[in-house]
Amino acid sequence: MDTPNSQLPTPKSPQLNREIFKAYDVRGLYPGEINEEVARLIGRGFAAYLQTSRIGVSRDMRVSSPTVAAAFIDGAREQGTDVVDYGMLGTDMLYFAVARDDLGGGAQITASHNPGEYNGIKMVRAGALPLSGDAGIGDIRDMIAKDRLPPAAPRRGTLTARNIVAAYVEKVMSFIDPSTITPFSVVLDAGSGMAGLVAPALFDRLPCRVTKLCFAIDGTFPTHEANPLIEENRRDITAEVIRQGADIGIAWDGDADRCFFIDGTGEFISGDFVTALLAEAFLLKAPRSTIVYDLRASHAVRDVAAKYGGRALKNRVGHAFIKRRMREEDAIFGGEVTGHYYFRDFYYADNGFIPALLILELMSRKNQSLRELLQPFRERYFISGEINTKLLSMDDVPRTLDRIEAKYRDAAIERSDGVSIEYPDWHFNVRPSNTEPLLRLNLEAASPALMVEKRDEVLALIRT
């Protein structure tokens, strides 16, 4: 039963921790930083910022998500906004719901890949366009922190429920021809997260021989955290792939908007190389198409696009920037090394299941295992992976970037996102964290020895 607006408690905004408002979402510890009172305030701020009549809300499997979602919904309705409650979904499913149902915006209650004691909120406007720190999230933060939320609307917003799982599955399946898929041996790890809701419906329609790990949805994460970027969280799937001699392993993060790949020997595949393979998958179907990739990526992406007559555009890191550029350029696909992959025909949004299906289709079309697909990359491109260095203070960040630029002043230099240095046989990017005195290095070279030499050289310069 709804509580009348006059009886709703009003939290004190000075209790708000401004640090939970990040560059791309809201995220913090529950209940100390994110709780029902904070979620209700953010729901009010979100509705006030968008000034739209109807939004969608969904949540992940975290123990705190049902009450946090209910509070967010309550706040939005207090401002007179009608809410469609989609229940428990993955984040990319919420994007689908907002775009397909022509809503003015939407919010997913999730802390993505973070441990169970965290929660948060990802927010989008109409068309599943993301809010960011520079466009929306900061405005909502300031509205709450400065007690500038507008008063409750005369009419409380309505609440309806809707299920879009079946429609979402059909949309994802439309990216491939299921009849072409070879019956590969596949190991899947849902990490007790939202992939357990969707992956069975997808893979039951494919001829693959599937082994499922951690498919019971459980926000306590009883087996391991749902963050496949951490090696210990891949231990089970890696062991099972090796034990079976499987063709491929696929793992998802908690809210299932990212997937990660492991080849038949148990080797984890970098996001650079996955982006290159997905570019190939699209360009085989649609030659001369445009793709967008982040500036940290291996030259494998650029070279694959050139091989198939495509156009590869390097871009600033961050989903808001990638999605905007894709719209501007009518790009068919976009990829980031962190495992976010974006699709024009999925409303330019990221998705955690389309990549899995496309990689299986590419393996089938070329009659190769994942390891065989990757072998040409591994023989030519030698990457450091992302290496983080903590500095003493934020003031050290620009000084260090200037020092790097001065050291390599004979190179091609770009300063659109940190500093990017390009030589004929090696290149790198160093970019700062948005929130702390941290620099992130990604480097690639034409040989293993040169990669190690230059990696250590740049790290020494950063850490001086």
Secondary structure by P-SEA (a helix, b strand, c coil): ccccccccccccccccccccccccbbbbcccccccaaaaaaaaaaaaaaacccbbbbbbccccaaaaaaaaaaaaaaaabbbbbbbccccaaaaaaaaaaaccccccccccccccccccbbbbbccccccccccccaaaaaaaaaaccccccccbbbbbbbbbcaaaaaaaaacccccccccccbbbbbcccccccccaaaaaaaccccccccccccccccccccccccccccaaaaaaaaaaacccbbbbbcccccbbbbbccccccccaaaaaaaaaaaaaaacccbbbbbcccccaaaaaaaaaabbbbbbbcccaaaaaaaaaaaccccccccccbbbbccccccccccaaaaaaaaaaaaacccccccaaaaaaccccccbbbbbcccccaaaaaaaaaaaaaccccccccccbbbbcccccbbbbbbccccbbbbbbbcccaaaaaaaaaaaaaaaac
